[in-house]
Amino acid sequence: MSGTAEDHGGVPAGVLGAGLGGFAQAAGAVLATPSECREVMLGALSRCWEELRWVGRHLQPYADDPAEVFDHFETARASLERLLWAAGSAVPARAGTPAVVEESASAMAEPAGRAAAAAPGPVAAAPAAPDHVLAGEGAERVGPAAGPVRPGHVVPGPGGASPAAPPGDDGTEAASASASASASASASVDDPEREADAALRTPAGAGGGVAPTAPAGPPADPLAGMADALGALETKLLAEQVGLLPRTPLSAALRPPAGTTTTAERIAATWQRVHMALLRLPAHLRDEWRAQARETAAAAGLAVAAEDSSDPDVIVPGLPQGLCAAERIPIVVADPGAAAVGVREEIHHKLGTSSGTVLDLPSTDPRPIWAVRAEQALRLVALDPELHVAVMVEDQPSSLSSEEARLRYRQRLDSLLESAGSSQADGWPPDSRLGAAHELDMVLGGLVHKRPAALDSWWWQWRTVVSEILVPLAECARYERVPKAFAKWTQVDVDAYTVKNSVPGQSGEPLVQWVLWTPLKPKGGAARTNERKGRIVMRPQTPYGWQASS
């Protein structure tokens, strides 16, 4: 894969693409029509997939290939796998043609690491190699379907299980089947292509040791392995990180019962849930689990694009073949005006701006960044139904999992955006502009989980940048953000800078666990009433004072 244009005679990539496109269109027509040509085409494509399946990203000589090339390679391989599965399930085997063709397509359509070798008729298959066995020099083990294992290739096995022959009354039938399987394996080692071609061309019951077989059932869904692997990863994540990702009735309700969604929908939903949950973990843990998720997808032939893996603004990486679109929410917005151009017009309307005029606003105007963060907040609410919010200062945070709750949140956000926008457009006094901005901060930045995210998580970064919008407005009104780090707050700070009805959090955790409403204070120690207090999630109070542990 590391070759250059000279390796294919200098033919431009566009010409190659056009040729492959023509081949795909014609091959699709052949596969859709029951015929002898269809059987030959299906067998050839199956053998092609068998060659591709052994290639591993980290094995030589492929490890030196550019990451982008291997990403395309894995996408092509997975696409071929799905094509074989679709061809095998859409067109039934014709009378008089070998049903083994359908069975072979079914086995080869399973994800790498799940396919098992199946010999024609009642003959048992030779045992498959264990998962991810690296064949050494001179290795001649037979892999699934046919052919010796080439040195340096990873042999995906069926998870440690081997197909077993049906035992006879006295065991002689099983022994005979085992011997037949060994003979079949030896023949494949001598000439794997001739053996596979003979199996495809020999009519059922026409000699060659091939007994008549019943028509095969529908092939296995090639995505099922990916769905199961992601489900196992999510279970592992929730078990190991139960402190930050506790199981709640709401989180259980977010997982639809088995059988109510397609495999592709199940993959997309699990992939999204896992990555949204990772935003609540400390940065180093999030990176570790994101790597595990990428490896799980790559093992199923669904490699995450390199740019999604390296872009810090991508919170949910995309999956190929349209399974899941990437979600991108930047923490750092270097040019709020340019970023606000793409914000939906409804938000601009509430703020008194538009995508066509937002670039004309002065750099001190907070409306462009309000527009960007409002767009982000609404997207986060749509992606993470485990979020809660308090839209009024006297309310306890309530769930945003229902459409009705999200509508109420949107209506309250719209109202506060409109008020804050008017304060800028109509030239309100500095203290009034700060008051409108501070009210908006409570709803725009007050999104929280039942168990607040870690204070060095992605969510904490996002909450911090929303709070920072208040800084220039506070300075104009002779206020400032409380400079003392929340990790160092004491009860004295809580009394001075927050309202009385803050929200109880977790026992045994730091005093300040989340910021629902950014605390401000008069600037320079001015002796005046603090009218811009905030609201926090804090360690619960007991009759014996503020406890440090549960």
C-alpha positions as CSV (number, residue, x, y, z in Angstrom):
1,M,0.0,0.0,0.0
2,S,3.0,2.2,0.3
3,G,3.6,2.3,-3.4
4,T,3.6,5.3,-5.7
5,A,2.0,6.1,-9.0
6,E,4.7,4.1,-10.7
7,D,3.5,0.9,-9.1
8,H,0.4,1.0,-11.3
9,G,2.1,2.2,-14.4
10,G,1.7,5.9,-13.6
11,V,-2.1,5.8,-14.2
12,P,-3.7,8.9,-12.5
13,A,-5.8,8.1,-9.5
14,G,-8.9,9.7,-11.2
15,V,-8.6,7.2,-14.0
16,L,-8.3,4.3,-11.5
17,G,-11.3,5.6,-9.7
18,A,-13.4,5.8,-12.8
19,G,-12.4,2.2,-13.8
20,L,-13.4,0.9,-10.3
21,G,-16.6,2.8,-10.5
22,G,-17.5,1.1,-13.8
23,F,-16.5,-2.2,-12.4
24,A,-18.7,-1.7,-9.3
25,Q,-21.7,-0.7,-11.4
26,A,-21.4,-3.7,-13.7
27,A,-20.6,-6.2,-10.9
28,G,-23.7,-5.0,-9.0
29,A,-25.9,-5.8,-12.0
30,V,-24.3,-9.3,-12.2
31,L,-24.7,-10.0,-8.5
32,A,-28.4,-8.9,-8.6
33,T,-29.3,-11.6,-11.2
34,P,-29.3,-15.4,-10.5
35,S,-26.8,-16.8,-13.0
36,E,-23.6,-18.8,-13.3
37,C,-21.8,-15.5,-13.8
38,R,-23.1,-14.3,-10.5
39,E,-21.6,-17.4,-8.8
40,V,-18.2,-16.8,-10.4
41,M,-18.3,-13.1,-9.5
42,L,-19.4,-13.8,-5.9
43,G,-16.6,-16.4,-5.5
44,A,-14.0,-14.0,-6.9
45,L,-15.0,-11.1,-4.6
46,S,-15.1,-13.5,-1.7
47,R,-11.5,-14.6,-2.3
48,C,-10.5,-10.9,-2.7
49,W,-12.0,-10.1,0.7
50,E,-10.1,-13.1,2.2
51,E,-6.9,-11.6,1.0
52,L,-7.7,-8.2,2.4
53,R,-8.9,-9.4,5.8
54,W,-5.5,-10.5,7.0
55,V,-3.9,-7.0,6.7
56,G,-3.2,-5.4,10.0
57,R,-2.4,-1.7,10.5
58,H,0.5,-2.4,12.9
59,L,2.0,-5.3,11.0
60,Q,4.9,-5.2,8.6
61,P,5.1,-4.3,5.8
62,Y,1.9,-2.2,6.3
63,A,3.0,-0.3,9.4
64,D,5.0,2.1,7.3
65,D,2.0,3.1,5.1
66,P,0.5,6.6,5.6
67,A,-2.4,6.6,8.1
68,E,-4.7,8.1,5.5
69,V,-4.0,5.4,3.1
70,F,-4.7,2.7,5.6
71,D,-7.9,4.5,6.6
72,H,-9.1,4.3,3.0
73,F,-7.9,0.6,2.8
74,E,-10.1,-0.3,5.9
75,T,-13.1,1.6,4.5
76,A,-12.7,-0.3,1.2
77,R,-12.4,-3.6,2.9
78,A,-15.5,-3.0,5.1
79,S,-17.4,-1.9,2.1
80,L,-16.6,-5.1,0.2
81,E,-17.6,-7.1,3.3
82,R,-21.0,-5.4,3.4
83,L,-21.4,-5.9,-0.4
84,L,-20.9,-9.6,0.0
85,W,-23.3,-9.8,2.8
86,A,-26.0,-7.9,0.8
87,A,-25.4,-10.0,-2.3
88,G,-25.7,-13.2,-0.2
89,S,-29.0,-12.2,1.5
90,A,-30.7,-10.4,-1.4
91,V,-30.5,-13.2,-4.0
92,P,-31.4,-16.8,-3.0
93,A,-29.4,-19.7,-4.3
94,R,-30.9,-21.0,-7.6
95,A,-32.0,-24.6,-7.9
96,G,-29.1,-26.8,-9.1
97,T,-26.4,-24.4,-7.9
98,P,-24.2,-25.1,-4.9
99,A,-25.7,-23.7,-1.7
100,V,-22.1,-23.6,-0.4
101,V,-21.8,-20.3,-2.4
102,E,-24.3,-18.7,-0.1
103,E,-22.8,-20.3,3.0
104,S,-19.3,-19.1,2.0
105,A,-20.6,-15.5,1.4
106,S,-22.3,-15.6,4.7
107,A,-19.1,-16.7,6.5
108,M,-16.9,-14.3,4.7
109,A,-19.3,-11.4,5.4
110,E,-18.8,-11.7,9.1
111,P,-16.4,-9.2,10.7
112,A,-12.8,-10.1,10.9
113,G,-12.2,-12.2,14.1
114,R,-15.8,-13.7,13.9
115,A,-15.9,-15.8,10.6
116,A,-15.5,-19.5,10.9
117,A,-14.5,-21.9,8.1
118,A,-17.3,-24.0,6.7
119,A,-16.5,-27.0,4.5
120,P,-19.1,-28.1,1.9
121,G,-22.0,-30.3,2.9
122,P,-21.9,-32.2,6.2
123,V,-18.1,-32.2,6.4
124,A,-16.8,-30.4,9.4
125,A,-14.5,-27.4,9.1
126,A,-10.9,-27.4,10.1
127,P,-10.5,-25.6,13.5
128,A,-9.9,-21.8,13.0
129,A,-6.8,-20.1,14.4
130,P,-7.3,-18.3,17.7
131,D,-8.0,-14.5,17.8
132,H,-5.2,-12.4,16.5
133,V,-2.6,-15.1,16.2
134,L,0.5,-13.8,14.5
135,A,1.9,-16.3,12.0
136,G,5.6,-16.7,12.1
137,E,8.0,-17.4,9.2
138,G,7.1,-20.5,7.3
139,A,3.7,-20.9,8.9
140,E,1.3,-23.0,6.9
141,R,-1.8,-23.0,9.1
142,V,-5.0,-22.9,7.2
143,G,-7.1,-19.7,7.9
144,P,-10.9,-19.4,7.6
145,A,-12.4,-20.2,4.2
146,A,-9.2,-21.3,2.4
147,G,-5.5,-20.8,1.9
148,P,-2.4,-20.9,4.1
149,V,-1.7,-18.1,6.5
150,R,1.0,-15.9,5.1
151,P,3.9,-14.9,7.4
152,G,3.3,-11.7,9.3
153,H,-0.4,-11.8,9.0
154,V,-2.9,-11.6,11.8
155,V,-5.4,-14.5,11.8
156,P,-8.7,-13.4,13.2
157,G,-10.3,-16.4,14.9
158,P,-13.9,-17.0,16.1
159,G,-13.3,-15.9,19.7
160,G,-11.7,-19.1,20.7
161,A,-14.6,-21.3,19.5
162,S,-14.2,-23.9,16.6
163,P,-17.0,-25.5,14.6
164,A,-17.5,-29.0,15.8
165,A,-18.7,-32.0,13.8
166,P,-22.0,-33.5,15.0
167,P,-21.0,-36.6,17.0
168,G,-22.2,-40.0,16.0
169,D,-23.6,-42.7,18.4
170,D,-20.2,-44.2,18.9
171,G,-18.0,-41.3,17.9
172,T,-16.9,-42.8,14.6
173,E,-18.8,-40.2,12.5
174,A,-17.0,-37.3,14.3
175,A,-13.7,-39.0,13.7
176,S,-14.4,-39.5,10.0
177,A,-15.5,-35.9,9.7
178,S,-12.3,-34.7,11.4
179,A,-10.1,-36.7,9.0
180,S,-12.0,-35.3,6.0
181,A,-11.5,-31.8,7.3
182,S,-7.8,-32.4,7.7
183,A,-7.6,-33.7,4.1
184,S,-9.5,-30.7,2.9
185,A,-7.1,-28.4,4.7
186,S,-4.1,-30.1,3.1
187,A,-5.6,-29.7,-0.3
188,S,-6.1,-26.0,0.3
189,V,-2.5,-25.5,1.4
190,D,-1.3,-27.1,-1.8
191,D,-3.4,-25.0,-4.1
192,P,-5.9,-22.7,-2.3
193,E,-7.2,-21.0,-5.3
194,R,-7.9,-24.2,-7.2
195,E,-9.6,-25.7,-4.2
196,A,-11.8,-22.7,-3.7
197,D,-12.7,-22.5,-7.4
198,A,-13.6,-26.2,-7.5
199,A,-15.9,-25.8,-4.5
200,L,-17.7,-22.9,-6.3
201,R,-18.0,-24.8,-9.6
202,T,-19.0,-28.3,-8.4
203,P,-22.8,-28.8,-8.5
204,A,-24.4,-30.1,-5.4
205,G,-24.4,-33.9,-5.4
206,A,-22.2,-34.2,-8.5
207,G,-19.2,-36.0,-7.0
208,G,-16.0,-34.6,-5.5
209,G,-17.2,-35.5,-2.1
210,V,-19.8,-32.7,-2.0
211,A,-23.1,-33.9,-0.6
212,P,-26.4,-32.1,-1.3
213,T,-27.1,-29.4,1.3
214,A,-30.2,-27.4,2.2
215,P,-30.4,-23.8,1.2
216,A,-28.5,-21.6,3.6
217,G,-30.4,-19.1,5.9
218,P,-29.8,-15.4,5.8
219,P,-26.2,-14.4,6.2
220,A,-25.1,-12.9,9.5
221,D,-25.2,-9.1,9.8
222,P,-21.5,-8.0,9.4
223,L,-22.1,-5.1,11.7
224,A,-23.3,-7.3,14.6
225,G,-19.8,-7.9,15.9
226,M,-19.2,-4.1,16.0
227,A,-22.4,-3.5,17.9
228,D,-21.6,-6.3,20.5
229,A,-18.0,-5.0,20.9
230,L,-19.2,-1.4,21.5
231,G,-21.8,-2.7,24.0
232,A,-19.1,-4.5,25.9
233,L,-16.9,-1.4,25.9
234,E,-19.7,0.7,27.3
235,T,-20.4,-1.9,30.0
236,K,-16.7,-1.9,30.9
237,L,-16.6,1.9,31.0
238,L,-19.6,2.3,33.3
239,A,-18.3,-0.4,35.6
240,E,-14.8,1.1,35.9
241,Q,-15.9,4.7,36.1
242,V,-19.0,4.2,38.2
243,G,-17.9,7.1,40.5
244,L,-18.3,9.7,37.7
245,L,-20.7,7.8,35.6
246,P,-23.2,6.3,38.1
247,R,-26.0,4.1,36.9
248,T,-29.3,5.8,37.2
249,P,-32.9,5.0,36.1
250,L,-32.5,7.7,33.4
251,S,-29.3,6.2,32.0
252,A,-30.9,2.7,31.8
253,A,-33.9,4.2,30.0
254,L,-31.6,5.6,27.3
255,R,-30.7,2.1,26.1
256,P,-33.6,0.8,24.0
257,P,-34.6,-2.8,24.4
258,A,-32.9,-5.4,22.1
259,G,-34.7,-5.8,18.8
260,T,-36.2,-2.4,18.7
261,T,-33.5,-0.8,16.6
262,T,-31.4,-1.8,13.6
263,T,-27.7,-2.9,14.1
264,A,-26.5,0.4,12.5
265,E,-28.7,2.4,14.8
266,R,-27.5,0.5,17.8
267,I,-23.9,1.2,16.8
268,A,-24.5,4.9,16.3
269,A,-26.4,5.3,19.6
270,T,-23.8,3.4,21.6
271,W,-20.9,5.2,20.0
272,Q,-22.5,8.6,20.8
273,R,-23.4,7.6,24.4
274,V,-19.8,6.4,25.1
275,H,-18.2,9.6,23.7
276,M,-20.6,11.9,25.4
277,A,-20.0,10.1,28.7
278,L,-16.2,10.5,28.2
279,L,-16.6,14.3,28.3
280,R,-17.4,14.0,32.0
281,L,-14.1,12.2,32.8
282,P,-10.7,13.8,33.7
283,A,-8.7,14.5,30.5
284,H,-6.2,11.6,30.8
285,L,-9.0,9.0,31.3
286,R,-11.0,10.5,28.4
287,D,-8.0,10.1,26.2
288,E,-7.5,6.5,27.3
289,W,-11.1,5.5,26.6
290,R,-11.2,7.3,23.3
291,A,-8.2,5.2,22.2
292,Q,-10.0,2.0,23.3
293,A,-13.1,3.1,21.3
294,R,-11.0,3.7,18.2
295,E,-9.3,0.3,18.5
296,T,-12.7,-1.3,18.8
297,A,-13.9,0.3,15.7
298,A,-10.7,-0.4,13.7
299,A,-10.9,-4.1,14.7
300,A,-14.3,-4.2,12.9
301,G,-13.0,-2.5,9.8
302,L,-14.6,0.8,10.7
303,A,-11.5,3.0,11.2
304,V,-12.0,6.5,12.7
305,A,-10.6,9.2,10.4
306,A,-7.2,10.5,11.4
307,E,-8.4,14.1,11.5
308,D,-11.2,13.2,14.0
309,S,-8.7,11.4,16.2
310,S,-6.4,14.4,16.4
311,D,-8.8,17.3,16.4
312,P,-9.4,18.4,20.0
313,D,-12.7,20.0,19.0
314,V,-14.3,16.7,17.9
315,I,-16.3,15.4,20.8
316,V,-17.8,12.4,18.9
317,P,-15.6,11.1,16.1
318,G,-17.4,10.0,13.0
319,L,-17.7,6.4,11.8
320,P,-17.3,5.4,8.1
321,Q,-20.1,4.3,5.8
322,G,-22.4,6.9,7.3
323,L,-22.9,5.0,10.5
324,C,-22.3,8.1,12.7
325,A,-21.4,11.7,11.8
326,A,-18.7,13.5,13.7
327,E,-19.7,16.1,16.3
328,R,-17.5,19.1,16.6
329,I,-17.8,21.7,19.4
330,P,-14.8,24.0,19.9
331,I,-13.8,25.1,23.4
332,V,-11.5,27.9,22.1
333,V,-13.2,30.3,19.6
334,A,-10.4,32.5,18.3
335,D,-12.7,34.6,16.0
336,P,-16.3,34.8,17.5
337,G,-17.6,36.9,14.6
338,A,-16.5,34.4,11.9
339,A,-17.8,31.5,14.0
340,A,-21.1,33.2,14.6
341,V,-21.8,33.5,10.8
342,G,-22.8,29.8,10.7
343,V,-25.2,30.0,13.7
344,R,-28.8,29.4,13.0
345,E,-30.8,32.6,12.3
346,E,-33.3,32.1,15.2
347,I,-30.4,32.7,17.6
348,H,-29.3,35.7,15.7
349,H,-32.8,37.1,15.7
350,K,-33.1,36.9,19.5
351,L,-29.7,38.7,19.9
352,G,-30.6,41.4,17.4
353,T,-28.0,40.3,14.9
354,S,-27.8,38.3,11.7
355,S,-25.3,36.2,9.9
356,G,-24.8,39.1,7.5
357,T,-24.2,41.8,10.1
358,V,-22.4,39.9,12.9
359,L,-19.0,40.6,11.4
360,D,-19.6,44.3,11.6
361,L,-20.0,44.3,15.4
362,P,-17.1,45.7,17.5
363,S,-14.8,43.2,19.1
364,T,-16.1,44.2,22.6
365,D,-19.7,43.2,21.7
366,P,-20.4,39.8,23.4
367,R,-23.3,38.9,21.0
368,P,-21.2,36.9,18.6
369,I,-19.8,34.6,21.3
370,W,-23.2,34.4,22.9
371,A,-24.5,33.1,19.6
372,V,-21.8,30.5,19.3
373,R,-22.2,29.2,22.8
374,A,-26.0,29.2,22.6
375,E,-25.7,27.0,19.4
376,Q,-23.3,24.7,21.2
377,A,-25.5,24.5,24.3
378,L,-28.5,23.4,22.2
379,R,-26.4,20.8,20.4
380,L,-25.1,19.4,23.7
381,V,-28.6,19.2,25.1
382,A,-29.7,17.2,22.0
383,L,-26.6,14.9,22.2
384,D,-26.7,14.2,26.0
385,P,-30.1,13.5,27.5
386,E,-28.5,12.9,30.9
387,L,-28.1,16.7,31.3
388,H,-30.0,18.7,33.9
389,V,-30.5,22.5,34.2
390,A,-32.2,25.0,36.6
391,V,-33.9,27.7,34.5
392,M,-34.8,29.8,37.6
393,V,-32.6,30.5,40.6
394,E,-35.0,28.9,43.0
395,D,-35.4,25.7,41.0
396,Q,-33.5,22.4,41.5
397,P,-31.8,21.2,38.3
398,S,-34.2,19.0,36.4
399,S,-33.7,16.5,33.6
400,L,-33.6,17.5,29.9
401,S,-34.3,14.0,28.7
402,S,-37.8,14.8,27.4
403,E,-38.9,16.9,24.4
404,E,-41.1,19.0,26.7
405,A,-38.2,19.7,29.0
406,R,-35.9,20.7,26.1
407,L,-38.6,23.0,24.7
408,R,-38.9,24.8,28.1
409,Y,-35.1,25.2,28.2
410,R,-35.1,26.6,24.7
411,Q,-37.8,29.0,25.5
412,R,-36.1,30.3,28.6
413,L,-32.8,30.5,26.7
414,D,-34.4,32.5,23.9
415,S,-35.9,34.9,26.4
416,L,-32.6,35.6,28.1
417,L,-30.7,35.9,24.8
418,E,-33.3,38.5,23.7
419,S,-32.8,40.5,26.9
420,A,-29.0,40.3,26.8
421,G,-29.0,41.2,23.1
422,S,-31.2,44.3,23.8
423,S,-28.9,45.4,26.5
424,Q,-26.1,45.7,24.0
425,A,-28.1,47.0,21.1
426,D,-30.0,49.6,23.1
427,G,-27.1,50.9,25.1
428,W,-28.2,49.9,28.6
429,P,-26.1,51.2,31.6
430,P,-23.1,49.0,32.4
431,D,-24.7,47.5,35.6
432,S,-27.9,46.6,33.7
433,R,-25.9,45.1,30.8
434,L,-24.1,43.0,33.4
435,G,-27.3,42.0,35.0
436,A,-28.8,40.7,31.8
437,A,-25.6,38.9,30.9
438,H,-25.4,37.3,34.4
439,E,-29.0,36.0,34.1
440,L,-28.1,34.5,30.7
441,D,-25.0,32.8,32.2
442,M,-27.2,30.8,34.6
443,V,-29.2,29.1,31.8
444,L,-26.6,29.1,29.0
445,G,-23.7,27.7,31.1
446,G,-25.7,26.0,33.9
447,L,-25.9,22.6,32.2
448,V,-25.0,19.9,34.7
449,H,-25.2,16.1,35.3
450,K,-26.8,14.4,38.2
451,R,-23.3,13.5,39.3
452,P,-21.3,16.6,38.2
453,A,-18.4,16.1,35.8
454,A,-14.8,16.1,37.0
455,L,-13.3,19.5,37.5
456,D,-10.6,18.8,34.9
457,S,-13.1,17.4,32.3
458,W,-14.1,18.7,28.9
459,W,-17.4,19.9,30.5
460,W,-15.5,22.0,33.1
461,Q,-13.5,23.6,30.3
462,W,-16.7,24.5,28.5
463,R,-18.3,25.9,31.6
464,T,-15.2,28.0,32.3
465,V,-15.2,29.6,28.8
466,V,-18.9,30.5,29.2
467,S,-18.2,32.2,32.5
468,E,-15.4,34.1,30.9
469,I,-17.8,36.0,28.7
470,L,-18.8,37.9,31.8
471,V,-15.3,39.3,32.5
472,P,-15.3,42.5,30.3
473,L,-18.9,43.2,31.2
474,A,-18.2,42.9,34.9
475,E,-15.2,45.2,34.7
476,C,-17.3,47.9,33.1
477,A,-19.8,47.6,36.0
478,R,-17.0,47.5,38.7
479,Y,-17.3,43.8,39.3
480,E,-15.0,40.8,38.8
481,R,-15.0,37.0,38.8
482,V,-14.0,35.6,42.2
483,P,-10.2,35.1,41.7
484,K,-9.9,32.3,44.3
485,A,-9.7,28.9,42.8
486,F,-12.8,26.8,43.6
487,A,-10.6,24.0,44.9
488,K,-9.5,26.3,47.7
489,W,-13.0,27.7,48.7
490,T,-14.1,27.5,52.3
491,Q,-17.5,28.0,53.8
492,V,-16.7,31.6,54.2
493,D,-16.4,32.0,50.4
494,V,-19.6,30.1,49.9
495,D,-21.5,32.5,52.2
496,A,-19.9,35.6,50.6
497,Y,-20.2,34.7,46.9
498,T,-23.2,32.4,46.4
499,V,-26.9,32.5,47.0
500,K,-28.4,30.5,49.9
501,N,-30.2,27.9,47.9
502,S,-27.2,26.1,46.3
503,V,-27.6,22.5,45.3
504,P,-26.3,19.6,47.4
505,G,-23.8,17.4,45.7
506,Q,-21.8,14.3,46.6
507,S,-20.5,13.5,50.1
508,G,-16.7,12.9,50.3
509,E,-16.0,15.3,47.4
510,P,-14.6,18.8,47.3
511,L,-16.7,21.6,48.8
512,V,-17.4,23.2,45.3
513,Q,-18.4,20.5,42.8
514,W,-19.9,22.5,40.0
515,V,-20.8,26.1,39.0
516,L,-24.4,26.6,38.0
517,W,-24.2,30.3,38.0
518,T,-20.9,32.2,37.9
519,P,-20.1,34.0,41.2
520,L,-19.0,37.6,40.9
521,K,-17.9,40.2,43.5
522,P,-17.5,44.0,43.7
523,K,-14.1,44.9,42.3
524,G,-11.3,46.1,44.5
525,G,-13.0,45.2,47.8
526,A,-15.6,47.9,47.4
527,A,-17.8,48.2,50.5
528,R,-21.1,47.6,48.7
529,T,-23.7,44.9,48.6
530,N,-22.9,42.0,46.2
531,E,-25.8,41.8,43.8
532,R,-24.1,39.3,41.5
533,K,-23.7,36.2,43.6
534,G,-23.6,32.8,41.9
535,R,-24.9,29.3,42.6
536,I,-23.0,26.1,43.0
537,V,-23.3,22.4,43.5
538,M,-21.6,21.8,46.9
539,R,-20.8,19.1,49.4
540,P,-24.0,18.4,51.4
541,Q,-24.3,19.8,54.9
542,T,-24.9,17.6,57.9
543,P,-26.1,18.5,61.4
544,Y,-22.5,18.3,62.4
545,G,-21.2,20.8,59.9
546,W,-19.7,20.4,56.4
547,Q,-18.3,16.9,56.2
548,A,-15.1,16.1,54.4
549,S,-16.0,12.4,53.8
550,S,-19.1,10.3,53.6
